[in-house]
Amino acid sequence: MPIQKAVVAAPVGLHARSAAVFVRAVTDTGLPVTISKAGAGEVDARSLLQVMTADFPQGCEVELAVSETMLDSDLSRQKAEEALRELRSLLESQGSA
């Protein structure tokens, strides 16, 4: 399963505008990405409501993942890994705020 860990940099965490920017980027990948933090279950990163209500504050370490069962080839895995790296970069930049 492709996985990336990231630290949320946006001053307000993943709330309102920063969450919308992140969810739009996830949706643009076309992949079923999940996001989770320690002690909490994963949520669908394509859902603005789920991301906003999951409480990902600034400084929170999150895990981004794409289920292996959703990938059907090495090319798909490569695409998923690249997409997760880009999403990690987005979360770790102040530009996502």
C-alpha contacts under 8 A as a table, 3 or more apart, distances in Angstrom:
res1	aa1	res2	aa2	distance
1	M	65	A	6.89
1	M	66	V	6.11
1	M	67	S	5.38
1	M	68	E	4.53
2	P	65	A	5.70
2	P	66	V	5.67
2	P	67	S	7.23
2	P	68	E	7.19
2	P	77	R	7.09
2	P	80	A	6.60
2	P	81	E	5.67
2	P	84	L	7.75
3	I	63	E	6.77
3	I	64	L	5.56
3	I	65	A	4.47
3	I	66	V	6.85
3	I	81	E	7.36
3	I	84	L	7.11
4	Q	63	E	5.79
4	Q	64	L	5.19
4	Q	65	A	6.59
4	Q	84	L	6.08
4	Q	85	R	6.69
4	Q	88	R	6.77
5	K	61	E	6.85
5	K	62	V	5.67
5	K	63	E	4.50
5	K	64	L	6.19
5	K	88	R	7.00
6	A	61	E	5.61
6	A	62	V	5.38
6	A	63	E	6.43
6	A	64	L	7.71
6	A	88	R	5.32
6	A	89	S	7.85
6	A	91	L	6.76
6	A	92	E	6.51
7	V	58	Q	7.69
7	V	59	G	5.61
7	V	60	C	5.49
7	V	61	E	4.38
7	V	62	V	6.14
7	V	88	R	7.93
7	V	91	L	6.73
7	V	92	E	5.74
8	V	13	G	6.16
8	V	14	L	7.35
8	V	56	F	7.24
8	V	57	P	6.88
8	V	58	Q	5.13
8	V	59	G	5.23
8	V	60	C	5.49
8	V	61	E	6.50
8	V	62	V	7.36
8	V	91	L	5.20
8	V	92	E	5.54
9	A	13	G	6.78
9	A	58	Q	5.35
9	A	59	G	6.03
9	A	91	L	6.14
9	A	92	E	4.97
9	A	93	S	5.96
9	A	94	Q	5.79
9	A	96	S	7.93
9	A	97	A	7.87
10	A	13	G	4.89
10	A	14	L	6.95
10	A	18	S	6.89
10	A	58	Q	5.71
10	A	91	L	7.34
10	A	92	E	7.68
10	A	93	S	7.28
10	A	94	Q	5.39
10	A	95	G	7.67
10	A	96	S	6.18
10	A	97	A	4.62
11	P	57	P	7.97
11	P	58	Q	5.55
11	P	94	Q	7.78
11	P	97	A	6.73
12	V	15	H	6.27
12	V	18	S	7.91
12	V	57	P	6.44
12	V	58	Q	6.07
12	V	97	A	7.27
13	G	18	S	7.20
13	G	19	A	7.96
13	G	55	D	7.89
13	G	56	F	5.64
13	G	57	P	3.96
13	G	58	Q	4.24
13	G	59	G	7.72
13	G	60	C	8.00
13	G	97	A	7.70
14	L	17	R	7.89
14	L	18	S	5.35
14	L	19	A	4.51
14	L	22	F	7.98
14	L	51	V	7.11
14	L	52	M	6.22
14	L	55	D	7.21
14	L	56	F	5.45
14	L	57	P	6.32
14	L	58	Q	7.62
14	L	97	A	7.99
15	H	18	S	5.72
15	H	19	A	4.99
15	H	20	A	7.81
15	H	51	V	7.93
15	H	52	M	5.27
15	H	55	D	7.89
15	H	56	F	7.83
16	A	19	A	5.40
16	A	20	A	6.16
16	A	52	M	7.00
17	R	20	A	5.00
17	R	21	V	6.20
17	R	97	A	6.63
18	S	21	V	5.19
18	S	22	F	6.22
18	S	96	S	5.13
18	S	97	A	4.47
19	A	22	F	5.05
19	A	23	V	5.99
19	A	48	L	6.61
19	A	51	V	6.72
19	A	52	M	6.41
20	A	23	V	5.15
20	A	24	R	6.01
20	A	48	L	6.29
21	V	24	R	5.24
21	V	25	A	6.29
21	V	96	S	6.37
22	F	25	A	5.13
22	F	26	V	6.25
22	F	87	L	7.47
22	F	90	L	7.31
22	F	91	L	7.35
22	F	96	S	6.98
23	V	26	V	4.99
23	V	27	T	6.07
23	V	45	A	6.05
23	V	46	R	5.23
23	V	47	S	6.64
23	V	48	L	6.02
23	V	51	V	7.87
24	R	27	T	5.08
24	R	28	D	6.13
24	R	46	R	7.42
25	A	28	D	5.07
25	A	29	T	6.64
25	A	87	L	7.20
26	V	29	T	5.37
26	V	30	G	7.25
26	V	31	L	7.26
26	V	33	V	6.83
26	V	45	A	6.56
26	V	46	R	5.89
26	V	87	L	7.19
27	T	30	G	5.55
27	T	31	L	7.10
27	T	46	R	5.51
29	T	83	A	6.45
31	L	66	V	7.20
31	L	80	A	7.21
32	P	44	D	7.31
32	P	45	A	7.64
32	P	46	R	7.27
32	P	66	V	6.08
32	P	67	S	7.66
32	P	70	M	7.73
33	V	44	D	6.34
33	V	45	A	5.51
33	V	46	R	6.95
33	V	64	L	6.66
33	V	65	A	5.56
33	V	66	V	4.95
33	V	67	S	7.81
34	T	42	E	5.96
34	T	43	V	5.41
34	T	44	D	4.68
34	T	45	A	4.90
34	T	46	R	7.85
34	T	63	E	7.98
34	T	64	L	5.66
34	T	65	A	5.31
34	T	66	V	6.48
35	I	42	E	5.40
35	I	43	V	5.50
35	I	44	D	6.56
35	I	45	A	5.63
35	I	51	V	7.91
35	I	62	V	6.51
35	I	63	E	5.55
35	I	64	L	4.68
35	I	65	A	6.63
36	S	40	A	6.48
36	S	41	G	6.00
36	S	42	E	4.29
36	S	43	V	6.31
36	S	62	V	5.45
36	S	63	E	5.27
36	S	64	L	6.81
37	K	40	A	5.67
37	K	41	G	7.32
37	K	42	E	7.39
37	K	56	F	7.72
37	K	60	C	7.50
37	K	61	E	6.31
37	K	62	V	4.66
37	K	63	E	6.22
38	A	61	E	7.81
38	A	62	V	7.51
43	V	50	Q	6.18
43	V	51	V	6.83
43	V	54	A	7.56
44	D	47	S	5.66
44	D	50	Q	6.65
44	D	51	V	7.33
45	A	48	L	7.32
45	A	50	Q	7.37
45	A	51	V	6.14
47	S	50	Q	5.29
47	S	51	V	6.20
48	L	51	V	5.20
48	L	52	M	6.03
49	L	52	M	5.28
49	L	53	T	6.09
50	Q	53	T	5.32
50	Q	54	A	6.00
51	V	54	A	5.32
51	V	55	D	7.31
51	V	56	F	7.76
52	M	55	D	6.17
52	M	56	F	7.63
56	F	60	C	5.98
56	F	62	V	7.81
57	P	60	C	5.53
64	L	84	L	6.68
64	L	88	R	7.77
65	A	84	L	7.34
66	V	70	M	7.27
66	V	80	A	6.85
67	S	70	M	5.50
67	S	71	L	7.25
68	E	71	L	5.36
68	E	77	R	7.99
69	T	72	D	7.43
71	L	76	S	5.55
71	L	77	R	6.06
72	D	76	S	6.33
72	D	77	R	7.80
73	S	76	S	5.17
73	S	77	R	6.39
74	D	77	R	5.00
74	D	78	Q	6.09
75	L	78	Q	5.01
75	L	79	K	6.15
76	S	79	K	4.99
76	S	80	A	6.11
77	R	80	A	5.01
77	R	81	E	6.14
78	Q	81	E	5.15
78	Q	82	E	6.21
79	K	82	E	5.21
79	K	83	A	6.07
80	A	83	A	5.05
80	A	84	L	6.11
81	E	84	L	5.20
81	E	85	R	6.28
82	E	85	R	5.12
82	E	86	E	6.34
83	A	86	E	5.15
83	A	87	L	6.22
84	L	87	L	4.98
84	L	88	R	6.03
85	R	88	R	5.05
85	R	89	S	6.21
86	E	89	S	5.05
86	E	90	L	6.25
87	L	90	L	4.97
87	L	91	L	6.26
88	R	91	L	5.20
88	R	92	E	6.16
89	S	92	E	5.15
89	S	93	S	6.20
90	L	93	S	5.36
90	L	95	G	7.18
90	L	96	S	5.94
91	L	94	Q	7.74
91	L	96	S	6.22
92	E	96	S	7.96
93	S	96	S	6.09
94	Q	97	A	5.66
